[in-house]
Each structure stands twice: as structure tokens, then as C-alpha cells.
Amino acid sequence: MNKVFFIGAGPGDPELITVKGMKILTKSDIIIYAGSLVNKQILEYAPAGCKIYDSSKMNLTQIIEIIERHHLEGKVIARLHTGDPSIYGAIYEQMLELDKRGIPYEIIPGVTALFAAAAKLKIELTAPEISQTLTISRVEGKTAVPQTESLDLLTKHGGTFSFYLSASNAERIKETFLKNGWKENTPVAICYKICWDDEKILNTTLGGLVNTLKENNIKKPYSYYNWQDFG
């Protein structure tokens, strides 16, 4: 039975897609990829005759219609997401719709930007005697965040923090951390478009976060921030 494959494309470098993900792409009849978030070099794995759709201007209904139509034709369908599809990949709604239609699917994990950033920075996110806890979150914006996961509550704990999709909330992030006892000199890495040709990695501090963003004109929502509390 033909499946839909949700594939993590990795953070940007086409060589950071998994071998399994790459192999599925080479056998796919249909690829639906997440627009500019996915490096188009990855589409070079597609076989001749493969039909490729850019989903960046599609809504959920349109995406599901394409998947359902080609599934009924017996096609192998790859749904290509940036990073790891299970982290801010918006696959939950798609899976619900596929479940309603009885369309089988499989998720192929990918390298999320946080882990690519840690590799670039040459740090361990769970270094002994420094941090054994990793918190991945986003600041509330268009997408609501549960009250029990508010920025204020999270920052009352220690550990290593990574915030996705939160570039426009840098001032709020900084002030909330400081209010809850974090030091101005807490190390911060701003990691923008990791593993792309125009990536930026900026080492700064919690106190310098906002100015560093402004000085480097980083406003895009797919910027990543990684905090590590070195005490």
C-alpha cells in the first residue's frame, strides 16, 4: 500500500537529510515541499518525471486535496518539511486529515536547527555540571501557547533554552529572563539560517541580545536563539 512520507529535510545543508529520507525522495512520484524553508538543492534527489509542488502559498485544504488525489492514483508521496517535521512542522493538522481519510503515512525524522546550531557552536547542550535540561519553546504570537508553558513560568527554571520563531519577541524574552533572576552576562547564541549559505551565528549575552539583533538586521521569524545557563 502506498504511503505518504513526512520527511525532515534538515536545517538547510542538502547533505544533512537522512539517508532514509534521501532514498524515499529518489523513489517519489510526488513531492510537496515547504517553499523557501527547504533548500531547493534537496529537490535534486527527485527522479525524472516526479511532480513537485511548492506548498508555501497553499492552505491545509489544498495540500490535503493534492495528497488525496495522488494517493488514489497509487503514487508515492513525499511531504518535505524543514528541519525535523515533529518540531514546529505543522504536521499535526495534516495527520488528522489523513487519518480521517484512511491514508497511511510515515514520519522520517530530520536534523532540527537547534542540533545543527549546537554542532556549529561546538557545544554540548547537556554538559555535565552545567545543564542537564533542554527546553525548546516559542514565544506566543500567531500561535497560542498553553498558560502552563508561558515564558514567565519557563524562565523560572535553569537549563539550556532554545527559542524558535521568536525573533520579534527578543525584548520580551530578555526582560522575562532578567526578571526571573538570570544574569545579564548569560551566554546567548543567535543562530540565523543555520547551514544555509547566508547563515549567521552571533555570540552575545542576554543583556546584548536586542542590540545584536538590531545591529545585524535580523527580523525573520525563523531565527533561533539558544541559551545556556553557565551560572
matplotlib code that plots the C-alpha trace (Angstrom):
import matplotlib.pyplot as plt

x = [0.0, 1.4, 2.1, 2.6, 6.1, 6.6, 10.3, 12.6, 14.8, 17.2, 18.3, 19.5, 22.6, 21.3, 23.8, 22.1, 19.0, 18.9, 19.9, 16.3, 14.8, 17.0, 16.2, 12.5, 12.8, 14.6, 11.6, 8.8, 6.3, 5.1, 7.0, 5.3, 7.9, 7.7, 8.8, 11.8, 12.2, 13.6, 16.9, 15.9, 19.2, 17.4, 14.9, 17.7, 17.2, 13.8, 13.7, 12.9, 9.1, 8.5, 5.8, 6.9, 4.6, 5.6, 3.2, 4.2, 1.2, -1.2, -3.6, -4.2, -7.3, -5.3, -2.4, -4.7, -6.6, -3.3, -2.2, -5.6, -5.8, -2.3, -2.8, -5.8, -3.7, -1.3, 1.6, 4.4, 4.1, 6.8, 5.8, 9.1, 9.4, 12.3, 14.4, 12.6, 8.9, 7.9, 9.2, 7.1, 6.5, 2.7, 2.2, -0.4, -3.3, -2.2, -2.0, -5.5, -6.9, -5.0, -6.4, -9.9, -9.4, -7.7, -4.5, -1.4, 1.7, 5.2, 7.4, 11.1, 12.9, 15.4, 18.1, 16.4, 18.1, 18.9, 21.1, 22.8, 23.5, 25.0, 27.3, 28.3, 28.9, 30.8, 28.9, 27.1, 23.6, 23.6, 27.1, 27.8, 27.6, 26.3, 22.9, 21.1, 17.8, 16.9, 13.8, 12.6, 9.9, 8.5, 7.0, 3.3, 2.4, 0.0, 0.1, -1.2, 1.0, -0.6, -0.7, 1.3, 4.1, 4.3, 7.7, 7.4, 7.0, 9.7, 12.3, 12.0, 13.9, 17.5, 19.0, 19.6, 16.9, 16.2, 13.5, 12.2, 10.1, 10.6, 12.8, 10.2, 9.9, 13.5, 12.9, 10.2, 12.5, 15.3, 13.2, 11.5, 14.8, 16.2, 13.1, 13.4, 17.0, 19.1, 22.3, 22.9, 26.1, 24.4, 25.8, 23.4, 23.9, 21.7, 21.7, 20.1, 19.5, 21.9, 23.5, 22.5, 25.0, 23.9, 23.9, 24.8, 26.0, 26.3, 27.6, 26.4, 24.8, 21.3, 21.9, 23.2, 20.5, 18.3, 21.1, 22.8, 19.7, 19.2, 22.9, 22.7, 19.2, 17.8, 14.0, 12.9, 10.8, 12.9, 15.8, 16.9, 18.2, 20.0, 20.5, 22.8, 23.0, 26.6, 25.7]
y = [0.0, 3.4, 5.8, 9.5, 10.2, 13.2, 13.8, 16.1, 18.0, 19.1, 22.7, 23.7, 21.7, 19.2, 16.6, 16.7, 15.0, 11.4, 8.5, 7.1, 10.4, 10.8, 7.3, 7.9, 11.1, 9.2, 6.9, 9.5, 10.3, 13.4, 15.8, 18.6, 20.8, 23.8, 26.5, 28.7, 26.9, 23.9, 24.2, 23.5, 21.5, 18.7, 18.5, 17.3, 13.9, 13.7, 11.2, 12.2, 12.7, 13.5, 16.2, 18.8, 21.2, 24.3, 24.4, 27.8, 29.5, 26.6, 26.2, 22.9, 22.0, 22.5, 20.4, 17.5, 17.6, 17.1, 14.3, 12.6, 12.8, 11.4, 8.7, 7.4, 7.2, 5.0, 7.5, 7.6, 11.0, 12.8, 15.7, 17.6, 19.7, 21.8, 20.5, 17.8, 17.6, 16.8, 20.2, 23.2, 21.3, 21.8, 18.1, 17.5, 19.0, 17.1, 13.8, 14.4, 14.9, 11.8, 9.7, 10.9, 9.6, 6.4, 7.4, 5.8, 7.8, 7.5, 10.2, 10.3, 12.4, 15.1, 17.3, 20.2, 23.7, 23.6, 20.5, 21.8, 25.1, 23.2, 21.4, 24.7, 26.2, 23.1, 22.9, 20.1, 21.1, 18.9, 19.4, 17.8, 20.1, 22.9, 21.8, 18.5, 20.0, 21.3, 23.4, 24.0, 26.6, 29.6, 32.9, 33.3, 35.1, 34.0, 30.5, 30.4, 28.9, 27.0, 29.0, 26.4, 26.9, 30.7, 32.4, 33.6, 30.1, 28.5, 31.1, 30.4, 27.2, 26.6, 24.7, 25.3, 27.1, 27.3, 29.6, 29.1, 31.5, 34.3, 37.0, 39.7, 38.9, 39.4, 42.3, 40.3, 37.3, 39.3, 41.2, 38.0, 36.1, 39.1, 39.5, 35.8, 36.2, 35.3, 37.4, 40.0, 38.1, 34.8, 33.5, 33.7, 32.5, 33.9, 31.4, 32.6, 30.3, 27.6, 25.5, 27.9, 29.9, 33.1, 31.7, 34.0, 32.8, 35.7, 35.1, 37.7, 37.9, 38.1, 41.8, 42.4, 40.3, 43.0, 45.3, 42.4, 41.6, 45.2, 45.7, 42.7, 43.4, 40.0, 40.1, 36.9, 34.5, 31.5, 32.8, 30.6, 31.6, 29.2, 30.0, 28.1, 29.0, 28.8, 30.3]
z = [0.0, -0.9, 1.9, 2.4, 3.8, 6.0, 5.6, 7.6, 5.1, 7.8, 8.6, 5.1, 4.1, 1.5, 2.9, 6.3, 5.1, 6.4, 4.1, 4.5, 3.6, 0.6, -0.6, -0.4, -2.4, -5.1, -5.5, -5.1, -7.7, -5.9, -3.7, -1.8, -0.2, 2.3, -0.1, 0.8, 4.1, 2.2, 0.3, -3.4, -3.8, -1.9, -4.7, -7.0, -5.3, -7.1, -10.0, -13.6, -14.0, -10.4, -9.9, -7.4, -5.6, -3.5, -0.5, 0.7, -0.8, -0.1, 2.8, 4.5, 2.4, -0.8, 0.4, 1.5, -1.8, -3.7, -1.4, -1.6, -5.4, -5.9, -3.2, -5.1, -8.2, -6.3, -6.2, -3.7, -2.0, -0.1, 2.1, 2.7, 5.8, 7.0, 9.9, 11.8, 10.9, 14.5, 15.8, 14.7, 11.4, 11.3, 10.6, 13.3, 11.3, 8.2, 10.1, 11.4, 7.9, 6.6, 9.5, 8.6, 5.0, 6.0, 4.2, 5.7, 6.4, 8.0, 9.6, 8.7, 11.3, 10.3, 11.9, 13.6, 13.5, 17.2, 16.9, 13.8, 15.7, 18.6, 16.2, 14.6, 18.1, 19.2, 22.5, 24.3, 25.2, 28.3, 29.6, 33.0, 36.0, 33.7, 32.3, 32.2, 31.0, 27.5, 26.9, 23.4, 23.1, 21.2, 22.4, 21.9, 18.7, 16.0, 17.6, 21.1, 23.9, 26.8, 30.0, 31.8, 29.3, 29.5, 29.1, 32.7, 34.0, 31.9, 32.7, 36.5, 35.8, 34.8, 32.0, 28.3, 26.4, 22.6, 21.2, 17.7, 15.7, 18.2, 16.7, 17.0, 20.8, 21.7, 24.1, 25.9, 26.1, 27.5, 30.1, 31.3, 31.8, 33.7, 35.9, 36.9, 38.1, 35.1, 34.7, 32.0, 31.0, 30.4, 27.1, 24.1, 20.6, 17.8, 15.0, 11.8, 8.8, 10.1, 7.4, 4.6, 2.5, 4.3, 7.8, 10.7, 14.1, 16.6, 20.1, 22.6, 26.1, 27.4, 28.0, 24.5, 22.7, 21.4, 20.2, 18.5, 16.5, 15.5, 14.5, 12.3, 10.9, 11.9, 11.9, 10.3, 12.4, 11.6, 13.6, 16.5, 20.0, 22.2, 25.9, 28.2, 31.9, 32.9, 36.3]

ax = plt.figure().add_subplot(projection="3d")
ax.plot(x, y, z, "-o")
ax.set_aspect("equal")
plt.show()
